[in-house]
Amino acid sequence: MVESIAGLFAGFGLSASAGLNAYVPLLIVALTARFTDWITLSETWEPLTSWWTIAVLVILGVIEFFVDKVPAVNHVNDAIQTFIRPTAGAILFAASTSAVTNIHPVLAIIAGILVSGSVHVAKSAAVRPAVTATTAGVGNVPVSVAEDVTATVLSILSVVLPVAIAALMIMFTAFVVWWLWRRANAERRA
């Protein structure tokens, strides 16, 4: 039971990080499954651990790292990633959770798509355009680096400490609710 819950938290954390960067969490899961016993992939997902897959993930990750730093080009990249990030989230949720054996795989895939897709939409439709518009593109590089660091840390924590992911998600949600409440009160006073 505890393992299933930890698997769900890992799946949610990895899917959320895939919404920021599709290749970082896939690479972390692939390397972790290949070199440790922290993640045991079912036979269906075993190709993630092949050297070919790992090499392709590294190449695609490097390409995205640099493309995502260039204003205007990053918006084209985000449009392309609209299909890739939710797919990566679905793969990560289904491949990394031991809960897939307890719940229907289609449900796990849908959860992964929804989580990573939501994060991706928030990033590409709200955050990035606002950063580009308010900073004339100067803020894209630091924001992109922060997204990459967040995706990496979230992916590692999802594998190592999945319960910490639940705590981080609760804290983030509480912060967003507090921020929105504070903003609404400030507008009423004005």
N, C-alpha and C positions, 0 to 999 in steps of 0.2 A: 504493500500500500504506500509506504513512504517513498519507495523507489519510483512508483508511478507518479506521485505528486512531484517529486524532484525532476522526473523526466518532463512533465508538463511545464514546469518553470523553466527548464533548460530550453524546451521547444519555443516557448514564448519569447525568452531572451534572445535566442539565436534568430528567430524570425524578425524581431524588432530591429536587431542590428543589420539584418539583410535589407531592411528598408532604407538604411543609410548607405550601405555599401554591400553589394551582393557577394563579392568575392572574398572579403576578409573572413566572414563566419564560415563560408564553405571551406576555405583553406584551413582554418583552425580545426574544424571538425575532421577534415580529411587527415591532417597531420596527427591529431590526437588519436583518432581511431587506428591509424597505421602504427604509431609508436608507443601507445600506452593502452591500458585496459580501462581507462576512464569512460570511454565510449565504445560499445560493441555494436557495430552496425549489422543489421540483418543481411542475409545473402542478396536481397534486392538492391541494397545500397552499397554493397561491397566495392563496386567500381569507383566510388569516391576516393578510395585509398590507393588507386593505381598511380604510378609515377606519371603517366600521361595526363591524367586528370589534374594532379597536383601541379604539373608544369603549365598546363593551360590556365589554371586558376592564378598562378603567379603572373603569367604574362598579361592576362586580362586585368588583374589587380593593378599592375604597374601602369598599364594604359589608362585605366580609369583614374588612378591617382593623379596623373598629370593632366588629363583632359578635364577633370573636375575643377581644376584651379584656374582655368581660363574663362573670363566672362564671355557670355554669349555661347561659347562652345559648350559650357557646362549645362546650359539649358537644352541644347540638342542631345547631350549625353543623358540628361534626366528624362527626356522624351523616349529615348531608346530604352533606358532602364525601367520605364514603366511596365514593360513586359518581363524583364529579366529579374528585377528585385522581388516581385511577388512570387515568381516561380522559384527563386532561390529560397524564399521564406517557406514555401510549401515543402520543398525538398528537405530543408533543415528541420522543420517541425516533425515531418514524418520519419526522417532518418535518425534523428538524435533522441527521440523520446522512446523510452521503454513503454510508454503508455499506449503506443500504437497497437500493442498486443491486447490491450484492454478495451480500446475504443476502435471504432471502425476507421480504417486508414483514410477514407474519403473525408471524414470529419477532421482528422488531423491535418490533411492537406488544405481544407477550407480554412481552418484556423490559421495556418501559416500564411496563406494568401491574404487573409483579412488583416492580420497583424502587420506583416511587412508592407502590404499595400497601403495601409493607413499611415504608417510612418513615412513611406515614400511620398505620398500625396502631400502630407504636411510639409515635408522638406521641399519638394519641387514646386508646389503650387502656392505656398505661403511664405516660408522662411527665406528660401533663396531669392525669389523675385524681390522681396522686401529688402534684403541685404544689398542686392545689386542696385536697386533704385535709390536707396538712401546713402550708399557709399560710392556710387558711380563705379562699382565693380571692385573697388579697393578692398572691401571686406570679404570678397569671395575666398581668397586664399586662407585667411585665418579661420573662417567658418568651415571651409572644406577640410582643413587639417583637424579642426575640432570634431567634425563628423567622423573622420577616419579614426581618430583616437577613441572616440566614444564607441564606435562599432567594434574596434579591437578589444577594448576593455570589457564591454558588455558581452562579447563572444567568449572571452576567456573566463569571465565570471560565470557565464551560463554553463560552461563545461565544468568548472571547478567548484563553484558554489551556487547552485541553482536557487537555493532559498534566498540568497542575497539579491537575486534578480527580483524576486517578489517584493522584498523590502524596498529596493530602488524604484520599482514601478509604483508602489504605494506612495513613497515620498514624492516622486515626480507628479503623480496625479494630485496629491494634496497641495503641492506648490502651484500647479496650474489653477486649481480651484481657488486657492487663496489669492493668486495674482488677478484672476478674472473678477473675483469679489471686490478686491481693492480697487481695481480699475473702474468697475461699475459704480462704486461709492464715490470715487473721485469725480466721475462725470456728473453724478447727481448733485454734488456740492457746487460744481462749476456753473 
